[in-house]
Amino acid sequence: MREPLWRALSEQSAIAAGKPAQCSCSPLRKSLSLLGAFSLLWLCAAPVHASVAAEAGTDSYAIVSAKATSSLLLSLAHAGKRLVAVGDHGHILYSDDNGKHWTQAKVPTRQLLTAVFFVNDKKGWAVGHDAQILVSEDAGATWTRQFQDLKREAPLLDVWFQDEQHGLAVGAYGALLETHDGGTSWEDVSARLDNEDQFHLNGIAAVKDSGLLVVGESGSLFRSKDWGATWERLKGPYEGSLFGATGTAQAGTVLVYGLRGHLFRSSDFGDHWQQVELPVAGDGNLEFGLAEGALLPNGTLVVVGNGGSVLESKDDGQTFSIYNRPDRLALSGVGATADGNLVLVGQGGIHLASATGAELTEQQ
């Protein structure tokens, strides 16, 4: 989503050079960093990028581009049978034919969008830079802005809704926003978290029959058993940054993941954690950063990340098979198609893949 790929690509370079990986913890990782991973010029130009957007006006719409499907995309969600992807320059794309063809949506921003979530087949939200929150009532075809806070100078990094009325968004500097009216109004409820250091919050996930889990910088873990009303800080299994969390089909069971292939599983909603080993045939353990995961309709779990890594589990996250795509392009989102294949998003835009993560051939 996003922070993981910036760090993971840095780690990849260090590993290849035989050097120890460095982990810096400066702000705005998740949204700025993925672009920075692909080009150091982006990090240098980030303030200019923001100022240009400001000069263009906050009501500027995303420019329609034939290259949108190959531009940086950070998140993917289902709106019923439709696939919806979001990413750089305010690009939002949707597909009604299992990812073969994509249409660019009308979007009132040119800023980077970091995450998208649909609560049903029509209504969904996207979040991103300038603490923007966008809403769609028509399965992602058109969007309107519900909220933004330019003074924060920080992005929102993930969003989750319980139903059409109650939702939460998390982001940099410990941001936690909540709505009880479908986004007509948003309240800053960051003080509910025991997060004095304002660690960045990278992901939020629902855990079956249990509640919500938020993960973030420096191994931060926060749990809510009442769906966001109150929170407790958990002792995590790892001191490095966690980039995402994914609930499984099993009650109380959740995965968290982050730097250098670190993936942990809990079957009691975070009371205890076990590290999941990720051996790569003939090459030790996976050391690429893991960015995002998804629970597919058939119960399969898929986690993706840097180095083109695609991890698949059919036993609620106890074990994974690993496929590293030859192109090694960083991945930040994944979804399933109705025909049993995968749609991957990240560096290079949209990639259609088999159920294992391999690129589809023309014959397939």
Secondary structure, 3 states (H helix, E strand, C coil): CCHHHHHHHHHHHHHHCCCCCCCCCCCCHHHHHHHHHHCHHHHHHHHHHHHHHHHHCCCCCCCCCCCHHHCCEEEEEEECCEEEEEEHHHCEEEECCCCCCCEECECCCCCCEEEEEECCCCCEEEEEHHHEEEEECCCCCECEEEECCHHHCCCEEEEEECCCCCEEEEEHHHCEEEECCCCCCCEECHHHCCCCCCCCEEEEEEECCCEEEEEEHHHCEEEECCCCCCCEECCCCCCCCEEEEEECCCCCCEEEEEHHHCEEEECCCCCCCEECCCECCCCCECCCCEEEEEECCCCCEEEEEHHHEEEEECCCCCCCEEEECCCCCCEEEEEECCCCCEEEEECCEEEEECCCCCECCCCC
